[in-house]
Amino acid sequence: MSMQYKPKSLWRLALATTIITAVVGSVTSCVTSGQMKQSKSTPPVPIGPLEARKAPKASLVEMGKRLFFDARMSGDGAISCATCHDPTQGFTRQVDKEGKPMALSDAYPGTRHFRNSPTLLNVSYKADFAKVGWGWDGHMGANLNDVVRDQLTETMMMNIDMRLMHERMKQDAVYIKMCQENFNGECSSGKGRKALVAFMDTLVSTDTPFDSGTMSPAAQNGQALFEGKAGCINCHDGSYFSDGMPHNTGMPENMDVFKDPLRHIAYRAVMTNHGVPNQENWRRDVGFFFVSKRYADVGKFITPTLRELKYTAPYMHNGLLASLDDVVAFYNQGGGMDDPLADELKPLGLSAQEQQELVAFLESLSSTTPVTVEKMSIPQEYEPLPNWLESHN
């Protein structure tokens, strides 16, 4: 497949204006100079199967699953975690309610997001590799519990106050019973977050050909390319297939972010919340710049996992690549061409057959049987518990 990405003069002009303004003014230094190294100082970690872990308590997982599908865990009770992480769509959001493809995720009612919804599959392993932070831009939390809190309270995500989550759980007889069983106490938002983490800890790859050693000859050839000629392992290493670091691949902008008013509002709001200067000049998702405030980090995004790719299209932070064929072709040509700061990638020189073998290897990292769970429908009625008034008089 031939894929040409032409430079966008608007983006180049905007970047140049912003950098010149920053040089004239004051440039904020990196948050922690010791922690945010931008190049590998050690060889790639060998790829391999995920380490088996002790399964969480079944009753706690069930509590987390109920919370995951419960729309009352959003501020206005309109969306649940499963809205953007649909178990029938690889725990991402690939199509809307009308079945139309979605490169960019929806968000809290009244706004729309400007990035692709990442998968939750194998997310419990991410903590082992998240060197600078979670999320596409690396700004979130130190562990999965912190990330859950961030997404629950984030205005454009679930937009719920932890105190409100606490009270809604306390008004539900099922949660009261679950909290007593799992924590021997009354409900709280902290206990709810622990349950959500336990549920996500179960969303793990199961029978991938790579892990079971049953790859096809083409996939085996693809692995050799992955670790050799293609050099994918330089960023996608270890059992999670991610170095947890920010990189700039020159991915073109998804201009829907700027054409759709609701997405543009969301984009500008996040820019404001993260203190990005000269906002009127940007026509770019600045990525890791949110965290570091180093202009060299504009357009860098945290390396995603490659596991379960068969079920988690579209790809990249803005969903512009629809298939694995597109992804491999993009890297084969040396990444995108519209970002003057993207200098990490070079053309790979892979033949058509080698590209197909690399795709075969990437597909071998997905479970033969998709990892999913049955959806739940949670009633939204708010009724006082029996004898509640009498017990509090």
C-alpha positions as CSV (number, residue, x, y, z in Angstrom):
1,M,0.0,0.0,0.0
2,S,1.4,3.4,-0.9
3,M,1.0,6.0,1.8
4,Q,2.2,9.6,1.2
5,Y,2.0,12.2,4.0
6,K,2.7,15.7,2.6
7,P,4.0,18.5,4.8
8,K,1.4,20.9,6.2
9,S,2.7,24.4,5.9
10,L,0.2,25.6,8.4
11,W,1.6,23.3,11.1
12,R,5.2,24.2,10.2
13,L,4.4,27.9,10.4
14,A,2.5,27.5,13.7
15,L,5.4,25.5,15.2
16,A,8.0,28.0,14.0
17,T,6.0,30.9,15.4
18,T,5.6,29.2,18.7
19,I,9.2,28.2,19.1
20,I,10.4,31.8,18.1
21,T,8.0,33.2,20.7
22,A,9.3,30.8,23.3
23,V,12.9,31.7,22.6
24,V,12.2,35.4,22.9
25,G,10.3,34.7,26.1
26,S,11.1,32.2,28.8
27,V,11.3,28.5,28.1
28,T,10.3,26.2,30.9
29,S,12.9,23.5,31.7
30,C,12.1,19.8,31.9
31,V,10.2,18.8,35.0
32,T,12.8,16.4,36.2
33,S,16.0,16.3,34.2
34,G,17.0,13.0,35.6
35,Q,13.8,11.1,34.9
36,M,12.8,12.2,31.4
37,K,15.6,10.9,29.1
38,Q,14.5,10.9,25.5
39,S,16.8,8.2,24.2
40,K,17.5,4.7,25.3
41,S,20.6,4.4,27.5
42,T,20.3,0.6,27.7
43,P,19.7,-2.1,25.1
44,P,16.1,-3.2,24.4
45,V,14.6,-5.7,26.8
46,P,14.1,-9.0,25.1
47,I,10.5,-9.7,24.1
48,G,8.7,-12.6,25.8
49,P,5.4,-13.9,27.3
50,L,3.6,-11.9,30.0
51,E,4.5,-13.0,33.5
52,A,1.6,-15.0,35.2
53,R,0.2,-13.2,38.2
54,K,-2.1,-14.2,41.0
55,A,-5.7,-13.7,40.1
56,P,-7.6,-11.0,42.1
57,K,-10.3,-12.1,44.5
58,A,-13.3,-13.1,42.4
59,S,-15.9,-11.1,44.4
60,L,-13.7,-8.0,44.1
61,V,-13.5,-8.5,40.4
62,E,-17.3,-8.8,40.2
63,M,-17.7,-5.5,42.1
64,G,-15.2,-3.8,39.7
65,K,-17.1,-5.1,36.7
66,R,-20.3,-3.7,38.0
67,L,-18.7,-0.3,38.5
68,F,-17.2,-0.5,35.1
69,F,-20.6,-0.8,33.4
70,D,-22.4,1.6,35.9
71,A,-23.2,4.9,34.3
72,R,-23.8,6.4,37.7
73,M,-20.0,6.6,38.0
74,S,-20.2,9.6,35.7
75,G,-21.3,13.0,36.8
76,D,-24.6,13.1,35.1
77,G,-25.2,9.3,34.9
78,A,-24.9,9.2,31.1
79,I,-21.8,7.2,30.4
80,S,-19.8,4.4,32.0
81,C,-16.2,3.3,31.6
82,A,-17.4,0.8,29.0
83,T,-18.7,3.7,26.8
84,C,-15.2,4.4,25.6
85,H,-13.7,1.0,26.5
86,D,-16.2,-1.4,25.0
87,P,-15.5,-5.0,25.6
88,T,-16.9,-5.9,22.2
89,Q,-14.4,-3.5,20.5
90,G,-11.2,-4.6,22.2
91,F,-11.9,-2.4,25.2
92,T,-11.5,0.6,22.9
93,R,-14.1,2.7,20.9
94,Q,-13.9,1.8,17.2
95,V,-17.5,2.6,16.0
96,D,-20.2,5.0,17.2
97,K,-23.8,4.1,18.0
98,E,-24.6,4.2,14.3
99,G,-21.8,1.8,13.5
100,K,-19.6,4.5,11.9
101,P,-15.8,4.2,12.3
102,M,-14.3,6.4,15.0
103,A,-10.7,7.5,14.8
104,L,-11.2,9.8,17.8
105,S,-13.0,9.0,21.0
106,D,-16.2,10.5,22.4
107,A,-16.0,12.0,25.8
108,Y,-18.3,13.4,28.6
109,P,-21.6,14.5,27.1
110,G,-21.3,18.0,25.7
111,T,-17.8,17.5,24.5
112,R,-15.8,15.1,22.3
113,H,-12.2,14.0,22.7
114,F,-9.2,14.7,20.4
115,R,-7.4,11.4,20.8
116,N,-8.0,7.7,20.1
117,S,-9.4,5.7,23.0
118,P,-6.6,3.3,24.1
119,T,-7.2,-0.4,24.9
120,L,-7.4,-1.6,28.5
121,L,-6.2,-5.1,27.6
122,N,-3.1,-6.0,29.6
123,V,-3.2,-2.5,31.2
124,S,-2.3,-4.0,34.6
125,Y,1.2,-4.8,33.2
126,K,1.8,-1.2,32.1
127,A,3.0,-0.1,35.5
128,D,6.1,-2.2,34.9
129,F,7.0,-0.1,31.9
130,A,5.5,3.3,32.4
131,K,8.7,5.3,32.9
132,V,7.3,8.8,32.6
133,G,3.6,8.5,33.2
134,W,0.4,7.0,31.8
135,G,-1.8,8.1,28.9
136,W,-0.8,9.0,25.4
137,D,1.1,12.1,26.7
138,G,2.4,10.6,29.9
139,H,0.7,13.1,32.2
140,M,-1.3,10.6,34.4
141,G,-0.5,9.0,37.7
142,A,2.1,6.6,39.0
143,N,-0.1,3.5,39.0
144,L,-3.4,2.2,37.8
145,N,-5.4,3.3,40.8
146,D,-4.2,6.9,40.3
147,V,-5.1,6.7,36.6
148,V,-8.6,5.4,37.5
149,R,-9.1,8.4,39.8
150,D,-7.8,10.8,37.1
151,Q,-10.2,9.4,34.5
152,L,-13.2,9.4,36.9
153,T,-12.7,13.0,38.0
154,E,-11.4,14.4,34.7
155,T,-14.0,16.9,33.3
156,M,-14.0,15.5,29.8
157,M,-14.0,11.9,30.9
158,M,-16.4,10.8,33.7
159,N,-16.6,14.1,35.5
160,I,-17.6,12.8,38.9
161,D,-16.5,14.0,42.3
162,M,-15.1,11.3,44.5
163,R,-17.6,12.3,47.2
164,L,-20.5,11.9,44.8
165,M,-19.2,8.4,43.7
166,H,-19.0,7.5,47.4
167,E,-22.6,8.6,48.0
168,R,-24.0,6.8,45.0
169,M,-22.4,3.6,46.0
170,K,-23.8,4.0,49.5
171,Q,-27.3,4.3,48.1
172,D,-27.1,1.0,46.2
173,A,-27.9,-2.1,48.2
174,V,-25.7,-4.3,45.9
175,Y,-22.6,-2.1,46.5
176,I,-23.3,-2.1,50.2
177,K,-23.2,-5.9,50.2
178,M,-20.1,-6.0,48.0
179,C,-18.2,-3.5,50.1
180,Q,-19.0,-5.5,53.2
181,E,-18.0,-8.7,51.6
182,N,-14.7,-7.4,50.2
183,F,-13.7,-4.8,52.7
184,N,-15.7,-5.5,55.8
185,G,-16.9,-2.0,55.9
186,E,-19.1,0.7,54.2
187,C,-18.6,1.8,50.6
188,S,-16.1,4.5,49.6
189,S,-14.7,5.8,46.4
190,G,-11.3,4.4,47.3
191,K,-12.8,0.9,47.6
192,G,-14.5,1.4,44.3
193,R,-11.3,2.3,42.6
194,K,-9.6,-0.8,44.1
195,A,-12.4,-2.9,42.7
196,L,-12.1,-1.3,39.2
197,V,-8.4,-2.1,39.3
198,A,-9.0,-5.7,40.2
199,F,-11.4,-6.0,37.3
200,M,-8.9,-4.5,34.8
201,D,-6.3,-6.9,36.2
202,T,-8.2,-9.7,34.7
203,L,-8.2,-8.2,31.1
204,V,-5.1,-10.2,30.1
205,S,-4.0,-11.9,26.9
206,T,-4.7,-15.6,27.0
207,D,-3.9,-17.8,24.0
208,T,-1.7,-15.7,21.7
209,P,0.4,-17.7,19.2
210,F,3.5,-15.7,20.3
211,D,3.1,-16.7,24.0
212,S,2.2,-20.3,23.2
213,G,4.9,-20.8,20.6
214,T,2.5,-21.6,17.8
215,M,3.4,-18.9,15.4
216,S,3.1,-19.5,11.6
217,P,6.4,-19.5,9.6
218,A,5.4,-16.1,8.2
219,A,5.0,-14.7,11.8
220,Q,8.4,-16.3,12.8
221,N,10.0,-14.5,9.9
222,G,8.2,-11.3,11.0
223,Q,9.7,-11.7,14.5
224,A,13.2,-11.8,13.0
225,L,12.4,-8.6,11.1
226,F,10.9,-7.0,14.3
227,E,14.1,-7.7,16.2
228,G,16.4,-7.0,13.3
229,K,16.0,-5.2,10.0
230,A,12.8,-3.3,11.0
231,G,14.1,-2.3,14.4
232,C,10.7,-2.3,16.1
233,I,12.1,-3.7,19.3
234,N,14.0,-0.5,19.9
235,C,10.7,1.1,21.2
236,H,8.4,-2.0,21.5
237,D,10.5,-4.2,23.8
238,G,9.8,-6.4,26.8
239,S,6.7,-8.6,27.4
240,Y,4.4,-5.5,27.2
241,F,6.0,-4.5,23.9
242,S,6.6,-0.9,25.0
243,D,9.6,1.0,26.3
244,G,7.2,3.3,28.1
245,M,8.9,6.4,26.6
246,P,7.7,9.3,24.4
247,H,8.7,9.3,20.7
248,N,7.8,11.4,17.7
249,T,7.0,9.3,14.6
250,G,5.9,12.3,12.5
251,M,2.3,11.2,12.6
252,P,0.1,13.7,10.7
253,E,-2.5,15.6,12.6
254,N,-6.1,14.4,12.5
255,M,-7.7,17.7,11.3
256,D,-11.0,16.7,12.7
257,V,-9.7,18.0,16.0
258,F,-9.7,21.5,14.5
259,K,-12.8,21.1,12.3
260,D,-15.1,19.7,15.0
261,P,-15.9,22.6,17.4
262,L,-16.5,20.2,20.3
263,R,-13.2,18.4,19.8
264,H,-11.4,21.8,19.4
265,I,-12.9,23.1,22.6
266,A,-11.7,19.9,24.4
267,Y,-8.3,20.4,22.9
268,R,-8.0,24.0,24.0
269,A,-9.3,23.2,27.4
270,V,-6.6,20.6,28.0
271,M,-4.0,23.0,26.6
272,T,-5.1,25.6,29.2
273,N,-5.2,23.1,32.1
274,H,-1.6,22.0,31.3
275,G,-0.3,25.5,31.0
276,V,0.7,25.3,27.3
277,P,1.9,28.8,26.2
278,N,0.9,30.6,23.0
279,Q,-2.2,28.5,22.5
280,E,-3.5,30.6,19.6
281,N,-0.5,29.5,17.5
282,W,-0.9,25.7,17.9
283,R,-2.5,23.5,15.3
284,R,-0.8,20.4,16.8
285,D,-1.4,17.9,19.5
286,V,1.7,18.7,21.5
287,G,1.8,15.3,23.3
288,F,4.6,14.9,25.9
289,F,5.2,18.7,25.9
290,F,2.2,18.8,28.3
291,V,4.5,17.2,30.9
292,S,8.0,18.3,30.0
293,K,7.4,21.8,28.6
294,R,10.4,21.2,26.4
295,Y,9.8,22.2,22.8
296,A,11.8,19.3,21.6
297,D,9.1,17.0,23.0
298,V,6.3,18.5,20.9
299,G,4.6,15.7,19.0
300,K,6.0,12.9,21.1
301,F,3.7,10.2,22.5
302,I,4.2,7.3,24.8
303,T,4.9,4.0,23.0
304,P,1.7,1.9,23.2
305,T,1.6,-1.9,23.7
306,L,1.4,-4.1,20.6
307,R,-0.6,-6.8,22.3
308,E,-4.1,-7.5,21.0
309,L,-3.7,-5.3,17.9
310,K,-6.1,-7.5,15.9
311,Y,-8.9,-6.2,18.0
312,T,-7.9,-2.6,18.8
313,A,-7.9,-0.7,15.5
314,P,-7.6,2.1,14.5
315,Y,-4.1,2.9,15.5
316,M,-1.9,5.8,16.7
317,H,-2.8,8.5,19.2
318,N,-5.2,10.1,16.7
319,G,-6.6,7.0,15.0
320,L,-5.4,7.9,11.5
321,L,-4.1,4.4,10.6
322,A,-6.9,2.0,10.0
323,S,-5.1,-1.3,9.6
324,L,-1.9,-3.0,10.5
325,D,-0.9,-2.9,6.8
326,D,-1.2,0.9,7.1
327,V,0.9,0.9,10.3
328,V,3.7,-1.2,8.8
329,A,3.7,0.9,5.5
330,F,3.9,4.1,7.6
331,Y,7.0,2.9,9.4
332,N,8.5,1.4,6.3
333,Q,8.6,4.8,4.7
334,G,10.3,6.2,7.7
335,G,7.3,7.6,9.5
336,G,5.4,10.8,8.7
337,M,6.8,13.7,6.8
338,D,5.0,16.7,8.2
339,D,6.9,17.3,11.4
340,P,10.4,18.9,11.3
341,L,11.0,17.5,14.9
342,A,10.5,13.9,13.9
343,D,14.0,12.6,13.3
344,E,14.0,9.2,15.0
345,L,12.7,7.1,12.1
346,K,14.4,6.2,8.8
347,P,13.0,4.2,5.9
348,L,13.2,0.5,6.5
349,G,13.5,-0.8,3.0
350,L,11.1,-3.7,3.6
351,S,9.8,-5.6,0.6
352,A,6.1,-6.3,0.2
353,Q,6.6,-9.8,1.5
354,E,8.6,-8.6,4.5
355,Q,5.9,-6.1,5.3
356,Q,3.3,-8.9,5.3
357,E,5.5,-11.1,7.5
358,L,5.8,-8.3,10.0
359,V,2.0,-7.9,10.0
360,A,1.7,-11.6,10.6
361,F,4.0,-11.3,13.6
362,L,2.0,-8.4,15.0
363,E,-1.2,-10.4,14.6
364,S,0.4,-13.3,16.6
365,L,0.5,-11.0,19.6
366,S,-3.3,-11.1,19.9
367,S,-5.3,-13.8,21.6
368,T,-6.9,-16.4,19.3
369,T,-10.1,-16.0,21.4
370,P,-10.8,-12.3,21.9
371,V,-10.5,-11.2,25.6
372,T,-13.9,-9.8,26.5
373,V,-16.7,-9.9,29.1
374,E,-20.4,-10.0,28.9
375,K,-22.0,-6.5,29.2
376,M,-24.0,-5.6,32.3
377,S,-27.1,-3.4,32.5
378,I,-27.1,-1.5,35.9
379,P,-30.4,0.0,37.1
380,Q,-30.3,3.7,37.7
381,E,-33.1,4.0,40.2
382,Y,-32.3,5.9,43.4
383,E,-34.4,4.6,46.3
384,P,-33.9,4.8,50.0
385,L,-32.8,1.5,51.6
386,P,-35.5,-0.2,53.7
387,N,-35.9,1.5,57.1
388,W,-33.2,4.1,56.2
389,L,-35.2,7.0,57.6
390,E,-36.0,5.1,60.8
391,S,-32.4,4.1,61.4
392,H,-31.2,7.7,61.1
393,N,-33.9,9.4,63.3
